[in-house]
Amino acid sequence: MTTSEHIANDVAGESEEHGERQALELADRIRMVAAQDPELAQELVDQLIVALDKATGGTFREHLDGPTRSVADRALVGTGNQAGTGISSPRNG
């Protein structure tokens, strides 16, 4: 392996680790919100699922299985991508 290939692998590894750290931080923040306001946390998760589905060209749920796919199906109803119960209605308050 050449020096440039080693560097490219190191950069890719660092980028992947950074992405994993960001995902863990996001999950921690959602847990903190859920402890205070479960409905708001669910709305945020639903919005995140819809945004991820849009960013992946409508294929996000294909990468999921079991209960996780069911959550995505519920969040994606009304977006034209999957059946379910839909994103929670906006909160009054």
N, C-alpha and C positions, 0 to 999 in steps of 0.2 A: 504494500500500500504506500502510495506517495505521501509526502508531507501535506500537500493540499488536500488529499483525501482524508487524512487524519484530522486536519483542521475542520473540514466540512462535517465530519462525523461528530467532532466535539461540539461544534456550533449547533448541530441538529439535536444532540443530546441535551445541551443546555436549554435550548428552546423548548424541548419537550418537558424537561423538568420545570421550567418556568410556567408553562401552561398547566401542568399538574398542580403546582403550588397555587396558581390563580384559581383553579377549579375548587381546590380544598378551601381556600379563603372564601369563595362565593358560597359554598355549602355551609360553612360556619356562620356566615352572615344570615343566610336564610334560616338556619336553625335558631339564631338569636331572635329574628323577627317572629318566627313561629311560636317561640316561648311567650312573647308578648301579645301577638295578634295572629292566631292561626289562619283566619280568613284572608288577611293581607298576604301572608306567606304563600297561601295557595294561589292567590291571584298572581303573585310574582312568578311562581313556578309555571303557571299556565302561560303567562306572557313569554317567559323564557322558552318554553317548548315551541310556541308558535313562531317566535323569532328564529330559533334554530331550524325549524322545519322550512321556513322561508329561505334561510341562508343556504340550506342544502337542497334547494330546488324541489321541496316537497317529499324528500326521501328520508327525513330524520327518523320516523317511526320504524323504518325498515331495519335500523340498527339496534332496535330494542326487542326484548322478549318478555313474556310473562306479565307480572303486575306492572312493570315499567311501561310496557306497550299499552296496557289498559289506561294508565294515567295519561299517556300521550294521546290516545284515541279520544278520551274525554275532553282534553284541552283543545284538540284540533277540530272538533265539531264546529260547524259554522264557518270554517275556513275553506271548506270544499275539499279537504284532504282525507278526512276520516270521520266515521260515525262515533257518537258519544254524547255526553251531556253538555259539553261546551264550556267556555271560559266563564268563570263566576261573574255574575252581574256586578257592575260598579258598586262600591260601598256607599252607603248613605251616611254622612257624618262629617 
